[in-house]
């Protein structure tokens, strides 16, 4: 699964229309004109840094796969999709070894919770172009009832024999033109009216890259960008309203 996700990420990276990556934490703009493996790794690194920054926030919701489980990580955990052919996956049903691996993952998912654990399944789910009736996962039967507080008893829900005949008719395809939306307004940072102070030759300080000198400036207002040569970080292209540059005093 991990190899497949890596291949999908590489394919999406190559086929994307993005011309640059923006690290909103630093304001650095990374060009994607040459979609090399090095640039892909930089993109993944930016995503990883964002994940680490998010981990420092307590008031948040984390959405992740069960495969990344470590155990007792969160006070409240919600495990969704506990249905046959979904969890356990349909591909694992023909192998006892794979089925037991799915069962192990279910156990690991449950042990992530410190205080409360919510297990859920859907009676109807849209899959493969149609609405299908779902049986609850066999893994739920393995949980001792004394530990459960059921919102409703899914075992008493009647099977709808017509559920699998409900088809979905997709709407006609439309020709859409991609429109580049403006960047979101940053929280804090340099006010637009003060950006005129950033000119070639001016020495500035960046929280991450340190001391540097502006080489060139392009654009105005929210679109203003600057190339800055830092003493230790080298040449960086920054979006000024995100970069939070400070003039050297």
N, C-alpha and C positions, 0 to 999 in steps of 0.2 A: 504493500500500500504506500509506503514512504517513497519508494522509487517511482511509482506511478504519479504521485503528487509532485515530485521533483520534475518529472518530464512535463507534466501539465503546466507547472509554473514557468519552465523554460519556454514552452510553446507560446504561452500567453505573453511573455516578455518580448519574444521575437515579433509577434504579430500585433503588438500594441501600437497605437498611433501616438503615444506620448513622445514628445520631443525632449523632455527633461524631467528629472525627479526633483522635488522640493522637500528638503529636510526642514520642516516647520520649526523644529527645536533650535536650529542654528541659522536658518535663512539661506543655507547653501543650496544653489541650483546646480544639479549634476546633469550634464548634457547626455542625451541618449542617441546622438547622431550615429555613433559607432556602437552597435549593440554587441559588445564583446562579452566574454565570460567574466572579465574583470568588473565590468559595469553591472552585470547581473548580481555578482557577489556583493557589490556596494549596495544595490537595492535591497538585497536580503538583509544586509547588515543594518540598514536604516530601519527596516521593519523590526529587527531584533531589538534595536535600541529603543524603538517606540514601545515594544512590549515590556522592556525593563522599566521604562519610565512609567508605564501604566501600572506596573506592579507596586509602585510606591504610593499609588492612590488607594485609599481604603474604601471610599464610597464609590464602588464600581461593580459592574457585572462582568464576569469573565466567561466567554464562550469558547469552548475548546473540545477536542476529541478525547475520547476515553483513553486512547493509546498514550496520551501524555500524562496519565495519572501518576501521582506519587503517594497519595494517602494523607488523610487528615490535613488537607490544605485550606479548606474553607468551612466556615460555620454552617452555611446552608448550601446544599447541592440539589440540583434538579436533573434527573436523568430522563430524557424523553425518547420516544420511539421504541418502547419495549413491546414489540410486536413480532410475531413469527414472520420469517423471511426478511426481516429488517434487523432485528437483534434477538436471536441469532440470525446472521445473514444467510440468505438462501443458498449461497455457495458452500457454506460450511455444514449443511445438513447431511451431506453424503459422506462425511468423514468424521469418525468419532474423535480423532485427535483435534481437528479444527473446531469441532463443536465444543470440546472441553476448553480450548483456548478462548472461545467466545465467552464461555461460562466464567473463566478466570478473569476476563476483562470486566464482566459484569460485577464480580466481587470487588475488583479494584475500584470500579466507579463508585460503589456504595461506600467503600472505606475512605473516600475523600471527604466525607462530611464529618464535622466535629459535633454539631448539635442536632440538626434536622436533615432528613433526606426525603425528597419527593420523587416517586417513581410514577411515570405516566405512560399511557398508550392511547392510541386513537382508534376508535371503532371504524371510522372511515378515513381513508387517506388517498389523495390523488397521486397515482404513480403510473408511469409508462402510458400516459395519455388517457387514463380512465380512473374512475373512482372505484376503489376496491374495499371490500369488507376485510377487516383484520382480526385475526385471533390474537389474544394476548400472548406475550412471550412465555415459553415454558419455564424461563428462569424465574418468573414471578411465583411459580408454584414451589420453588425451592426455598422461598423465604418463609420463616416461621410466622404464622398468623399472629402470634402474640406480640410481634414487633410492628404490626401494621395497623394503621388507622385509615381504613378505606373511605375515600370520599363517596364512592358508590361501588357496588359489587358488580364488577364487569363479568363475572362468571354467570350472572343471571340475565345478562343482556341477550336478547334473542338474535339469532343470526338472520339477516335479511337476505333471502335467496335471490332477490333482484338487484342487490347492491352491485354485483360485479358486472351488471349489464348497463350501468350508467356510464355513458360515454361523454367525452369532452370534445366539443367541436371548437377548434382554435379559430380566432378571429382572422379575417383576411390580412395578409401581409401588407405593411405600409412602407413606402420609401421614406426613410428618415434621414435628415441631414444632421451630421454631428456639429454641435455648436459648443465652442469652448466657453465654459462658464467662468466667471471671475473668481479669483481666489477668495476664500473666506476672510472676513475681517479678523486680524489678529487681536489677541487680548494683550493690551499693553504695547510695548515696543516704541518705535520712533514716530511721533506725530507727523502727519503728512506735511504740515507747514514748516517743519524744521529740517526736512530732507534736503533743502537747498544748500545747507551747510556742508553737505558731503560732496566734495569736488576732487578732481585729480590732484594728487600731491598732499592731500590732507591726511594726517596720521590719526588712526582710529584704534579702538580697543574692542575686541570681541571676547565674550565670556569663555568660549571654548578654544578659539584659535589664537588668542592673545593679541599682541601688538602688530599692527600692519599699516600699510600705506595704500591709499586708493589710487589705482592705476587709471581707471576709466569709469564713466557713469553713462547709463543709457536709460531712456524712458523718463516719464514724469509721474508724480503722484503715486498711486498704488502700484503702478507698473515699473517704478524706478528700480534699477538694478545697478550693481557696482562690482567691478573686478578689483579685488584687494590682494596685495602681495603681503602675506604674513611672514614674520621672521622664522617661525617654525612650521607653520602649516602650508606654506607655499601659496600659489595663486588660487584664489577661490572666487567664484561668481556668486554673489549674494543678492537676494531680494530684500531691499532695504527695510521694508515695513515688517519683515519677519526677523531680520538679523539682529536688531537691538544693538546696533553699533553705538559706541560712545566716543566722542571727540577726545583726543589726547589733550590733557591740560598742560 
